[in-house]
Amino acid sequence: MISKENINRLFAYKADIISVLLLTLTLPLFFYNLGQTSLGSWDEAWYAEIAKNIIRTGDFLNLTWNGSPYYDHPPFGFWLIAISMKIFGFSEFWVRFPSALVGFMGIIATYFLGKELFNRVVGFSSALALASSFWFIYRARSGNLDVFLTVLFISTILFALKAAKSKYYLVPFVITISALFLTKTLIPFTIIPSILLIFWKSKYSLKELIAPVVSFLIIVGGWVIIQMINNPAFLTRYFSIGMPGVQIKTSYLDNLKLSKEYLHNGIGKWFWPGFFSVLGTTFLFQKRFYILIIFITIFYIPFIFSSKGHIWHLVPLYPFMIMVFFGFIFVVLERVVRVKNIIYVIIFSIALYTSLIQIRQLWYQFIDISAYTSDEEILSAKAGGFTEDFFIDENFGPAAVFYSGKNVTKVGNPNLQDFFNEQKSFILITTKNRLDQADISGPQYRIIAKDRDKILILKQDE
């Protein structure tokens, strides 16, 4: 039987339970039609193949792809994809499932972070707005690392705030920050100033912090040491991947414009409210705002020095810009409107109205779309049935590797006739037009399959 104490506890969390249940209405945004299109080469099939190799080899620390070591990113995100495929199989749905699930969990985490910093209405409105952000949903429906990173940023700040008040949250805080640093290269360091601000003047003694710090160093530092032993150039690679194209001699204004467009397109109608709120809250002199603003600023600065940033790199900023906006609106309204219920209605109305507009748009743009099987998948799967070396004539290596189960080499010679003369026996995905341009006649090869403009051909020893 359920005790009276447990019933009372449930009633105490009634508002949170109702809020979470309402947020489950966003689940179709994450899972509907999730597996009906082929994996894209960059980065879905690439990451899926790395995760598949974890299952094949049983080595969860040393990642590999296409027969070579992979050092671009740490392993945590690949572990999640590997677990999903190990349990459920190597399908598009289960490759994307971890991102979708973590994305939905990020909506819930955003609610609790907003509640922790402000109140439930700000948290709920921020969560709903995040679920309407175009590129958050798009990347949550894709087998990549960006949503893992985003949600771990949210969770780490949430548990840091909790841990600053109670030592019982130190364990989940250490787990989330360790997972954060094991998800992507270098960029997790941008959270450190916000974490230091959260714990500034906390009641912990130095002795109480030793265990959490040592645990973090063992988990993350242990992985770093293993990588340095296996690859002496690991740290150079770590920084070059983590700061792509960052340099002093660059056009700061052009980079600023480009990253602004990326951020605006990715977050939609929440961009300008978030931008002006970040500016406005700097003058409120409240620690809760500075925790968010410092993270936003430090995260964004590298994009001013690089033209190599992409729209998905800015996804982690979405929940924090949105939360600053709703928090700012709450603080401003609190000073002019005396009835809190009116404030809550205004905030929720803004969130609901704008979110529904964007959700309707992204539903038809990203979710309710026709099923699609790529020619790379179809032809690569057929190539997997041959013993000959597998070559491709375009840049879709990850899809070719994942769907064929073979190591794949891209044709390096732009002259296909020279390639044919050099290689005695092989299978190749190319186009008929490329063969004709190189004056390669039919007797030199046999067409195994064709799809759209691509063909799979076989050349064997004469």
C-alpha positions as CSV (number, residue, x, y, z in Angstrom):
1,M,0.0,0.0,0.0
2,I,1.0,3.6,-0.6
3,S,1.7,5.2,2.7
4,K,0.2,8.5,3.7
5,E,3.7,10.0,3.8
6,N,4.3,9.0,0.1
7,I,0.9,10.5,-0.9
8,N,1.8,13.7,0.8
9,R,5.1,13.8,-1.0
10,L,3.3,13.3,-4.3
11,F,1.0,16.2,-3.6
12,A,4.0,18.3,-2.7
13,Y,5.4,17.7,-6.2
14,K,2.0,17.9,-7.9
15,A,2.9,21.0,-9.9
16,D,6.1,19.4,-11.2
17,I,4.4,16.2,-12.1
18,I,1.7,18.0,-14.1
19,S,4.3,20.2,-15.8
20,V,6.4,17.2,-16.9
21,L,3.2,15.4,-18.1
22,L,2.3,18.4,-20.2
23,L,5.8,18.5,-21.7
24,T,5.4,14.9,-22.8
25,L,3.0,16.3,-25.4
26,T,6.2,17.4,-27.2
27,L,7.3,13.7,-27.7
28,P,6.1,13.5,-31.3
29,L,8.5,16.3,-32.2
30,F,11.3,14.0,-31.2
31,F,10.2,10.5,-32.3
32,Y,7.6,10.7,-35.0
33,N,9.0,9.4,-38.4
34,L,12.4,9.3,-36.7
35,G,13.8,6.4,-38.7
36,Q,12.3,6.8,-42.2
37,T,15.3,8.4,-43.9
38,S,18.8,7.1,-44.6
39,L,21.6,8.2,-42.4
40,G,23.5,11.2,-43.7
41,S,27.3,10.8,-44.2
42,W,28.3,13.7,-42.1
43,D,27.8,13.2,-39.3
44,E,25.2,10.5,-38.7
45,A,26.6,7.5,-40.6
46,W,30.1,8.5,-39.5
47,Y,29.2,8.5,-35.8
48,A,27.0,5.4,-36.2
49,E,29.9,3.4,-37.7
50,I,32.2,4.5,-34.8
51,A,29.5,3.3,-32.3
52,K,29.1,0.1,-34.3
53,N,32.9,-0.5,-34.0
54,I,32.6,-0.2,-30.2
55,I,30.1,-3.1,-30.3
56,R,32.3,-5.1,-32.7
57,T,35.6,-4.7,-30.8
58,G,34.4,-4.3,-27.2
59,D,36.8,-1.4,-26.9
60,F,34.9,1.6,-25.5
61,L,37.9,3.8,-25.0
62,N,39.8,3.7,-28.3
63,L,37.4,4.7,-31.1
64,T,37.9,3.7,-34.7
65,W,36.4,4.4,-38.1
66,N,37.1,2.9,-41.5
67,G,40.1,0.9,-40.1
68,S,41.8,3.9,-38.5
69,P,41.8,5.4,-35.0
70,Y,39.3,8.3,-34.4
71,Y,40.4,11.1,-32.1
72,D,38.1,14.0,-33.0
73,H,35.7,13.7,-30.1
74,P,35.6,11.8,-26.7
75,P,33.5,8.7,-26.4
76,F,30.4,9.4,-24.3
77,G,28.0,10.2,-27.1
78,F,29.2,7.2,-29.1
79,W,28.6,5.0,-26.0
80,L,25.0,6.1,-26.0
81,I,24.5,5.3,-29.7
82,A,26.4,1.9,-29.2
83,I,24.1,1.0,-26.3
84,S,21.0,1.7,-28.4
85,M,22.2,-0.3,-31.3
86,K,23.5,-3.2,-29.1
87,I,20.0,-3.5,-27.5
88,F,17.7,-2.8,-30.5
89,G,19.8,-3.2,-33.7
90,F,21.6,-1.3,-36.4
91,S,18.7,0.7,-37.8
92,E,18.3,4.4,-38.5
93,F,15.7,4.8,-35.8
94,W,17.9,3.3,-33.1
95,V,21.0,5.3,-34.2
96,R,18.9,8.5,-33.7
97,F,17.0,7.3,-30.7
98,P,19.6,8.4,-28.1
99,S,19.7,12.0,-29.5
100,A,15.9,12.1,-29.5
101,L,15.6,10.7,-26.0
102,V,18.3,13.0,-24.6
103,G,16.7,15.9,-26.5
104,F,13.4,15.3,-24.7
105,M,15.2,14.9,-21.4
106,G,16.7,18.3,-22.1
107,I,13.2,19.8,-22.3
108,I,12.6,18.4,-18.8
109,A,16.0,19.6,-17.5
110,T,15.3,23.1,-18.9
111,Y,12.0,23.2,-16.9
112,F,13.8,22.3,-13.7
113,L,16.7,24.7,-14.3
114,G,14.2,27.5,-14.9
115,K,12.3,26.6,-11.8
116,E,15.6,26.5,-9.8
117,L,16.7,30.0,-11.0
118,F,13.2,31.7,-11.2
119,N,10.0,29.7,-10.9
120,R,8.0,27.0,-12.5
121,V,6.3,29.2,-15.1
122,V,9.7,30.5,-16.4
123,G,10.9,27.0,-16.4
124,F,7.9,25.6,-18.3
125,S,7.9,28.5,-20.8
126,S,11.6,28.0,-21.4
127,A,11.2,24.3,-22.0
128,L,8.3,24.8,-24.4
129,A,10.2,27.5,-26.3
130,L,13.3,25.2,-26.6
131,A,11.0,22.5,-28.0
132,S,10.0,25.0,-30.7
133,S,13.6,25.9,-31.7
134,F,14.2,24.6,-35.2
135,W,17.8,23.4,-35.0
136,F,17.4,21.9,-31.5
137,I,14.7,19.6,-32.8
138,Y,16.5,19.0,-36.0
139,R,19.7,17.9,-34.3
140,A,17.7,15.9,-31.7
141,R,16.3,13.9,-34.6
142,S,19.8,13.3,-36.0
143,G,22.5,10.8,-34.8
144,N,25.1,13.3,-33.7
145,L,26.6,14.8,-30.5
146,D,25.2,18.4,-30.4
147,V,22.1,17.6,-28.4
148,F,24.1,15.4,-25.9
149,L,26.4,18.4,-25.4
150,T,23.5,20.9,-25.0
151,V,21.6,18.8,-22.5
152,L,24.7,18.1,-20.5
153,F,25.4,21.9,-20.3
154,I,21.8,22.3,-18.9
155,S,22.1,19.4,-16.5
156,T,25.5,20.4,-15.2
157,I,24.4,23.9,-14.3
158,L,21.2,22.5,-12.8
159,F,23.1,20.1,-10.5
160,A,25.8,22.6,-9.7
161,L,23.1,24.9,-8.4
162,K,21.6,22.0,-6.4
163,A,25.0,20.9,-5.1
164,A,25.9,24.4,-4.0
165,K,23.0,24.1,-1.5
166,S,23.2,20.4,-0.7
167,K,26.1,17.9,-0.7
168,Y,23.6,15.2,-1.8
169,Y,23.7,16.6,-5.3
170,L,27.5,16.4,-5.6
171,V,27.4,12.9,-7.1
172,P,25.0,13.8,-10.0
173,F,27.0,17.0,-10.5
174,V,30.2,15.1,-10.9
175,I,28.5,12.6,-13.2
176,T,27.1,15.2,-15.5
177,I,30.2,17.4,-15.7
178,S,32.3,14.3,-16.4
179,A,30.0,13.2,-19.1
180,L,30.0,16.8,-20.6
181,F,33.8,16.7,-20.9
182,L,33.7,13.2,-22.4
183,T,31.2,14.4,-25.1
184,K,33.0,17.0,-27.2
185,T,36.5,18.5,-27.5
186,L,37.5,21.7,-25.7
187,I,34.1,23.5,-25.8
188,P,33.0,22.0,-22.3
189,F,35.6,24.3,-20.7
190,T,33.3,27.3,-21.4
191,I,31.1,26.2,-18.5
192,I,33.9,26.5,-15.9
193,P,33.4,30.2,-15.1
194,S,29.7,29.8,-14.5
195,I,30.4,26.8,-12.3
196,L,32.9,28.8,-10.2
197,L,30.4,31.6,-9.8
198,I,27.8,29.1,-8.6
199,F,30.1,27.6,-6.0
200,W,31.6,31.0,-5.0
201,K,31.2,31.5,-1.3
202,S,29.4,28.2,-0.9
203,K,29.7,26.5,2.5
204,Y,31.9,23.6,1.4
205,S,35.2,23.2,3.0
206,L,38.3,22.3,0.9
207,K,38.2,18.8,2.4
208,E,34.6,18.2,1.2
209,L,35.5,19.2,-2.4
210,I,38.5,16.9,-2.7
211,A,36.5,13.8,-3.5
212,P,34.4,15.4,-6.3
213,V,37.4,17.0,-7.9
214,V,39.5,13.8,-7.7
215,S,36.6,11.8,-9.1
216,F,36.3,14.2,-12.1
217,L,40.1,14.1,-12.7
218,I,40.2,10.3,-12.6
219,I,37.3,9.9,-15.0
220,V,38.2,12.6,-17.5
221,G,41.9,12.7,-16.9
222,G,42.2,8.9,-17.2
223,W,40.6,9.0,-20.7
224,V,43.0,11.9,-21.7
225,I,46.1,9.9,-20.5
226,I,45.0,6.8,-22.4
227,Q,44.6,8.9,-25.6
228,M,48.0,10.6,-25.2
229,I,49.7,7.2,-24.7
230,N,48.1,5.9,-27.9
231,N,48.6,9.1,-29.9
232,P,51.4,11.5,-29.0
233,A,49.8,14.2,-31.1
234,F,46.5,13.9,-29.3
235,L,46.5,17.3,-27.5
236,T,47.4,19.1,-30.8
237,R,44.4,17.3,-32.4
238,Y,42.2,18.1,-29.4
239,F,42.8,21.8,-29.7
240,S,42.6,22.0,-33.5
241,I,39.2,20.2,-33.5
242,G,38.0,22.2,-30.5
243,M,38.9,25.6,-32.1
244,P,38.5,25.1,-35.8
245,G,39.8,28.1,-37.8
246,V,40.2,30.3,-34.6
247,Q,42.9,32.9,-35.5
248,I,43.8,36.5,-34.9
249,K,44.0,37.4,-38.6
250,T,40.3,37.1,-39.5
251,S,37.4,39.3,-40.2
252,Y,35.7,39.7,-36.9
253,L,32.8,41.6,-38.4
254,D,32.1,38.9,-41.0
255,N,32.4,36.2,-38.4
256,L,30.0,38.0,-36.1
257,K,27.5,38.5,-38.9
258,L,27.7,34.8,-39.9
259,S,27.3,33.4,-36.4
260,K,24.5,35.9,-35.8
261,E,22.6,34.5,-38.8
262,Y,23.3,31.0,-37.7
263,L,21.9,31.7,-34.2
264,H,18.9,33.6,-35.6
265,N,18.0,30.8,-38.1
266,G,18.5,28.1,-35.6
267,I,16.4,29.5,-32.7
268,G,13.9,31.4,-34.8
269,K,11.7,34.1,-33.1
270,W,13.4,33.7,-29.8
271,F,16.6,35.3,-31.1
272,W,15.9,39.0,-30.7
273,P,14.1,38.6,-27.3
274,G,17.0,36.5,-26.1
275,F,19.6,38.9,-27.4
276,F,18.1,42.1,-25.9
277,S,17.4,40.3,-22.6
278,V,21.0,39.3,-22.4
279,L,21.9,43.0,-22.7
280,G,19.2,44.1,-20.4
281,T,19.9,41.7,-17.5
282,T,23.6,42.7,-17.2
283,F,22.2,45.9,-15.5
284,L,20.1,44.0,-13.0
285,F,23.1,42.8,-11.0
286,Q,21.6,39.4,-10.1
287,K,23.8,36.3,-9.8
288,R,21.2,34.0,-11.4
289,F,21.4,36.0,-14.6
290,Y,25.2,36.3,-14.6
291,I,25.5,32.5,-14.3
292,L,23.7,32.3,-17.7
293,I,25.2,35.4,-19.3
294,I,28.8,34.4,-18.5
295,F,28.2,31.0,-20.1
296,I,26.6,32.6,-23.2
297,T,29.4,35.1,-23.6
298,I,32.3,32.7,-23.2
299,F,30.7,30.1,-25.4
300,Y,30.1,32.6,-28.1
301,I,33.5,34.5,-28.2
302,P,35.4,31.8,-30.2
303,F,32.9,32.2,-33.1
304,I,34.0,35.8,-33.5
305,F,37.6,34.6,-34.2
306,S,36.6,31.8,-36.6
307,S,34.8,31.5,-39.9
308,K,34.6,27.7,-39.5
309,G,31.7,27.7,-37.2
310,H,28.4,26.0,-38.3
311,I,24.8,26.5,-37.4
312,W,24.7,23.3,-35.2
313,H,27.7,24.5,-33.1
314,L,25.5,27.2,-31.6
315,V,22.7,24.9,-30.4
316,P,23.9,24.9,-26.8
317,L,23.1,28.6,-26.5
318,Y,19.4,28.2,-27.2
319,P,18.1,27.1,-23.8
320,F,20.1,29.8,-22.0
321,M,19.2,32.7,-24.3
322,I,15.5,31.6,-24.0
323,M,15.7,31.3,-20.2
324,V,17.4,34.8,-19.9
325,F,14.4,36.2,-21.9
326,F,11.7,34.7,-19.8
327,G,13.6,35.4,-16.6
328,F,14.0,39.0,-17.6
329,I,10.3,39.4,-18.5
330,F,9.4,37.9,-15.1
331,V,11.7,40.3,-13.2
332,V,10.5,43.4,-15.1
333,L,6.8,42.5,-14.8
334,E,7.3,41.7,-11.1
335,R,8.2,45.4,-10.6
336,V,5.1,46.8,-12.4
337,V,2.4,44.2,-11.9
338,R,1.5,43.3,-8.4
339,V,-0.5,40.2,-9.1
340,K,1.8,37.2,-9.8
341,N,-0.9,35.2,-11.5
342,I,-1.2,37.9,-14.1
343,I,2.5,37.8,-14.7
344,Y,2.4,34.1,-15.1
345,V,-0.4,34.3,-17.6
346,I,1.5,36.9,-19.7
347,I,4.7,34.8,-19.7
348,F,2.9,31.6,-20.5
349,S,0.9,33.2,-23.3
350,I,4.0,34.6,-25.0
351,A,5.6,31.1,-24.8
352,L,2.6,29.2,-26.1
353,Y,1.7,31.6,-28.9
354,T,5.2,31.9,-30.3
355,S,6.1,28.2,-29.8
356,L,3.0,27.0,-31.6
357,I,3.9,29.2,-34.6
358,Q,7.3,27.7,-34.8
359,I,6.3,24.1,-34.0
360,R,3.8,24.2,-36.9
361,Q,6.6,25.4,-39.2
362,L,9.2,22.9,-38.1
363,W,6.7,20.0,-38.2
364,Y,6.3,20.4,-41.9
365,Q,9.9,21.2,-42.5
366,F,11.7,18.6,-40.5
367,I,9.3,16.0,-39.2
368,D,6.2,15.2,-41.4
369,I,8.3,14.5,-44.5
370,S,8.3,11.7,-47.0
371,A,10.3,8.5,-46.4
372,Y,13.6,8.5,-48.3
373,T,16.3,5.9,-48.9
374,S,19.4,7.4,-50.4
375,D,21.3,6.0,-53.3
376,E,24.4,5.7,-51.1
377,E,22.5,3.3,-48.8
378,I,21.1,1.2,-51.6
379,L,24.3,0.8,-53.5
380,S,26.6,0.5,-50.5
381,A,24.5,-2.3,-49.1
382,K,24.9,-4.2,-52.3
383,A,28.6,-3.5,-52.3
384,G,28.8,-5.2,-48.9
385,G,28.1,-8.5,-50.6
386,F,31.4,-8.5,-52.6
387,T,34.9,-9.4,-51.5
388,E,36.7,-6.9,-53.7
389,D,38.1,-3.6,-52.4
390,F,35.4,-1.0,-52.2
391,F,35.9,2.5,-53.7
392,I,33.7,5.5,-54.0
393,D,33.9,8.5,-56.4
394,E,32.3,11.1,-54.2
395,N,32.5,12.3,-50.6
396,F,30.0,10.0,-48.8
397,G,32.5,7.7,-47.1
398,P,30.6,7.3,-43.8
399,A,27.4,6.2,-45.4
400,A,29.3,3.8,-47.7
401,V,31.2,2.3,-44.7
402,F,28.1,2.0,-42.4
403,Y,25.8,0.4,-45.0
404,S,28.4,-1.9,-46.6
405,G,30.2,-3.0,-43.5
406,K,33.4,-2.7,-45.4
407,N,36.4,-0.3,-45.3
408,V,36.0,2.3,-48.1
409,T,38.5,4.3,-50.1
410,K,37.7,7.5,-52.0
411,V,39.2,7.6,-55.5
412,G,42.1,9.9,-55.2
413,N,42.9,10.2,-58.8
414,P,40.6,12.6,-60.7
415,N,41.2,10.7,-63.9
416,L,39.2,7.5,-63.7
417,Q,41.1,6.0,-66.6
418,D,44.3,6.1,-64.6
419,F,42.5,4.6,-61.6
420,F,41.2,1.7,-63.8
421,N,44.7,1.1,-65.1
422,E,46.2,1.1,-61.5
423,Q,43.5,-1.2,-59.9
424,K,43.0,-4.7,-61.2
425,S,40.0,-5.7,-59.2
426,F,37.5,-3.6,-57.3
427,I,33.9,-2.4,-56.8
428,L,33.1,1.3,-57.3
429,I,30.2,3.7,-56.8
430,T,30.4,6.4,-59.5
431,T,28.3,7.9,-62.2
432,K,27.9,6.9,-65.9
433,N,28.8,10.4,-66.9
434,R,32.1,10.1,-65.1
435,L,32.9,6.9,-66.9
436,D,32.0,8.4,-70.3
437,Q,34.1,11.4,-69.6
438,A,37.1,9.1,-69.0
439,D,36.4,7.1,-72.1
440,I,35.9,3.9,-70.1
441,S,34.0,1.4,-72.2
442,G,31.5,-1.2,-71.1
443,P,33.7,-4.2,-71.5
444,Q,36.1,-2.8,-68.8
445,Y,33.4,-3.2,-66.1
446,R,30.1,-4.7,-65.2
447,I,27.2,-2.7,-63.7
448,I,26.0,-4.4,-60.6
449,A,23.2,-1.9,-59.6
450,K,22.1,1.6,-60.3
451,D,20.0,4.1,-58.4
452,R,19.2,7.7,-59.5
453,D,22.4,9.0,-61.1
454,K,24.8,6.6,-59.3
455,I,25.9,3.1,-60.4
456,L,27.8,0.3,-58.6
457,I,30.3,-1.3,-60.9
458,L,32.6,-4.3,-60.7
459,K,36.0,-4.8,-62.3
460,Q,37.7,-8.1,-62.0
461,D,41.0,-9.6,-63.0
462,E,41.0,-10.7,-66.6
